[in-house]
Structures are given as structure tokens and as C-alpha cells.
Amino acid sequence: MKKIPLIIFTLFVISCTKSQESLLAEIQVFEKSEKTGTQEGLKELALLHKNYGLKYSDSEANNYLYAAAQYYFYENDTSESINLLSEYITRDDSTDRYRNAAINLAIMYARKHEYDKSQDLIAEILDNNLPTPAQWQDIIKLYQDKIADATTISEPKDFENLTMGYTAVGRFSDAVRTLDNAIVKWPKFENRNNLIYRAGFIAWEYLQDIKLAEKYYTQFLDEYPDDEKAGEVKEILNSGMLEMSDEAILNMLKGK
């Protein structure tokens, strides 16, 4: 009699294994069929990927879960994509694919005006591995949309993150312009001094616009003469460093 429960359990395990194998086989056959060339076929395949990805947790399941999540994302199915992307990022945190999933999830939250959730995801990404250039473009669009959204209140951090994105992809004029907008918009912002300093640095280092860099560095000293970076800025302005080559600056510093 004791063997009966064991036999039942064994049959149950075998049944489950066959179920997984048959579902996997169904997906593999479908992926090779002509149906994948049609909209309806892709929709059906996404459903197969979704069901397998949610039911199992092996590497193949993760692949299918990601594929399904991306399908619903590009189909602008906000609810379904949020559900699948949220599940996917609990499983994988080590690849570009993870960052893609997290950024896409942030975009979907932003579409629902849930910017706090969106911000948390982007902050997590920026705190770990930096995004690829293509991923930066998505982040830039996300912050552009938030700043332009009349239903929400933008914050200095939004402008700082947008500046970071512009700088990462070489859009230095846009980076300075974004900082300038924040400088004007928040005259009492506690870190406004850093915004002015960064605007001067980007204008000097990346745009190589001496007049623009001088403008921001002069503003920095006028408004924050006691800042810990004031000495550095004074030296930059008084020593003629703005017009020097990197080699000349290095030789000057060595002489000191």
C-alpha cells in the first residue's frame, strides 16, 4: 500500500515533464512555421512564449518570457507588457537584455504617469552598469517626455539625468541647454551651484566654447564665492587655462 502514493507522485512528475516537453515542442514547431510571417501568427507565438515563460523558470523560459514581454511592449499593450517585464527583471540582472527590459518597463510606467516607479528603475540602472548608446536614447526620451508632461511636476533631478543622457551620446549643446533651464527654473535649488559648474565644464571640455565656459564659471564665482570649488574655478579663469591645450595645462600643473 505504501507504494501507491509513490507511484502516483511519479506519474504526476512524468505528466508534468511531458507537459513541459510538449509545450516546448509546440513552440519550436510554431517558430519554424510560416505563421510567424503574419500578425496573427506572431500574436499566437507571443501567447505561447508568455505561457511557457510564466509557468517555468529555466533559461529557456526566461528567453521566452523576454520575447513575449518585448512583443507586448512594441504592441503598446501597457498592462501585459508591465506584467511580463516586471516578472522578467526579478529573474535576470546581469545582461544588456535586463537593462532593455528595465528601461522598457520604465517607459511603460511613464506612459501611465507613474513616474516614481519609472525613476526608481532608471536610478537602479544608472547605479550599476551604464546603458548602451541605444539605451541612453530611450532614457533621454523618457525624461524629455516627463519634463514636457503638463500633468506632472518636473524636478531638478530630471534635468540632471537628461543632461547625463545628452552628454553620454555626445549631444553637448543640449546638455548645457538643459542645465541652463534648470539653473533658471530653480534659483533656490540646494545643488544649483553644481549645475552651473557642470555647465561651465561641459562648455569647456566638450564644446570647447571658451566664451560660454567663461560665462558659467564667472556666474559660479559671482553667486557662490565661498563654494569649495571656488578656488579651482578662480584658477581656471585667472590662469588662462580655458585657452590652453591639455598638454599645456598638464605642464603648468606639474610646475606647481
Protein Blocks (a to p, Z undefined) as FASTA:
>chain_A
ZZmmmmmmmmmmmmmmmmmmmmmmmmmmmmmmmklmpmklmmmmmmmmmmmmmmpccfkl
mmmmmmmmmmmmmnopaklmmmmmmmmmmmbccbfklmmmmmmmmmmmmmnopaklmmmm
mmmmmmmccddfklmmmmmmmmmmmmmmmkbccdfklmmmmmmmmmmnopaklmmmmmmm
mmmmmmmbfklmmmmmmmmmmmmmmnopaklmmmmmmmmmmmmmmbmklmmmmmmmmnom
mmpcfklmmmmmmmZZ
